[in-house]
Amino acid sequence: MKVADITPFFATLQATNPEPKTELEYTTPFELLAAVLLSAQATDVGVNKALARLWPLANTPQGLLDLGLEKVEAAIKTIGLYRNKAKNLLATCRILVDQFEGEVPPTREALESLPGVGRKTANVVLNVAFGHETMAVDTHIFRVSNRTGLAPGKDVLAVEMKLMKRIPKQFMLHAHHWLILHGRYVCVARTPRCWECAVAPYCDFKPKTPAPKSKKS
């Protein structure tokens, strides 16, 4: 993608969704952290449903520790890898209580010290909960960045670094959500919906996917 096309690309995404938000449901930084921890290999819808069962029982680090592993597992058992995720969640709760007074730390180093928290999870929490200009590259953003030519790279870190350099500052705070939602609903994996894509004029992907032919009655 040409440098001259990057600003109109994001301006168009901004115009269609001025205040994009995560589809994970949360009310506190801890609830967000827990949701992101559980979201690996699971849909946001599935995570939201599981946490809707868990949060009425306990929604703080100490509360989950008091609840115990068995009850946490029972609440989130509809999520893939729920046993391992429950263990990581409670291990994270223990560290938050012991080292951070029960609060989610607002730094990358501290977040990545928590069990199950890698760079991507830390970036999501820093961006969504604390308003940091970070870029969490998931499969959707990796695909969109390479397919459009916005920030091609062989791995997620390379794409992240390139996005941080290429995205204009005025779009940086919300860029993660614009790209992930675009990849989730328009620039999908198998058949990108180019015929209804607002940013198609700025995209390097060729050939553009034509609109499906209407079926004859």
PyMOL commands that set and color helices and strands:
alter all, ss='L'
color gray80, all
select helices_A, chain A and resi 3-16+29-38+44-54+61-67+69-76+82-100+108-111+119-130+139-148+156-166+169-185+194-196+200-202
alter helices_A, ss='H'
color red, helices_A
deselect
rebuild
show_as cartoon
